[in-house]
């Protein structure tokens, strides 16, 4: 009889300075900027909880107190605002109690159904690989940059799977990067999601304006999702 894998820990990277969103981010952490009336990272947290994951860690840095105040009740780790993404994960490992981890960017949302995300997680666990990165097609994504590993016309979805023991093997240095140090040359599993699934990245003023308009293509995605989970909690 097949057994389902252990429910993983979810970590959300929410410590960046948001330089391209200045002057808004001079006073507000970009992950809590309002989108259609709620802090943006609320969409990511709801997606995680729909998978049945209760163990969520907020990897804070720049203006981390705002993240903690907006999303009280979740575990968090705190690192210097200048720490890179991999270093933020390393900082949080002392409060990760599962071998398998799912990592989300707090400033982007991928509209992958939670049951599909769970199926990919099971595929990752059964593969025996140490890490996995998801990709979405650019035509159905609102992207702030293209700095992540490119596969044809697919770009990073902002979602990764890691084994804790794999991360344990890296030194705790402030410039440790997911994209530059963890993904390359480590037998990473790359998964391209169906073309109708995209990523919404709020990292620029243009993107933030679009998603705050429920009449636009990407704003309507979040508007519908907002309505869905608001109805579930009322």
C-alpha positions, 0 to 999 in steps of 0.5 A: 500500500502506497503511503503519502509523503510527510507533510513538508514545512513551507518557508516564505522568502519575505525579506528583500528590500524591494528596490524597484518599488521605491518609494513605496518600500521606503516605508513598507515591506513589499510582501505586505503591500496591499493588492485588492485590499489585502497584503499580497503575501496573503495570497501565497499563505492561503495557497500553502494552507490549501495544501494542508500545510500548517507549518509555515515559516516566514523568512524575514529581513528588511522591515520584518516587523511589518511581516510579523505584525501582519501575519501573526501566529506563524513561525518566523526567522529574522536575518539581516536585510542584506542576506541573500535568499539561500542565507535566509533559508539557512537561518531558518533551518533551526526551526524546520523539523521536516526533511522536506521543504517547499520554498515560496517567494513572498512577492510572487504568486503562481496560480497552480492548483493546490492539488497539482502542487501536492502531486509535484511534491510527491514526485519530488519526494519519490525522485530522491532528488535534493531540490526542484524548481518550477517554471511557468511560461512567460506568456501567462506570467507577469514578471518583474525580471528574467534573472532566473534560469531560463528554459525556452520561454519558461521562467522561474515560478517562485516555488522550490522544493528542498531537502533539509539535509541538502541545505545543511551541507552548505556553509552559512554565509550571507551571500548564499543564493538559491539561484547562483549557489543552490540550483546550478550544478546540484542535479536540480529537477526542473519542472515546466508547468502547463502553459495556462499556469503563470506567475504574478510578480509584484516587483515593479510599479507597473506590475503592482498597478496592474494587479490592483486593477481587477479588470486586467488579465492578472488583476482578475486572477487575484480578484477571483482568488481573493473572492474564493478564499474570502468566501471560505473564511466567512 
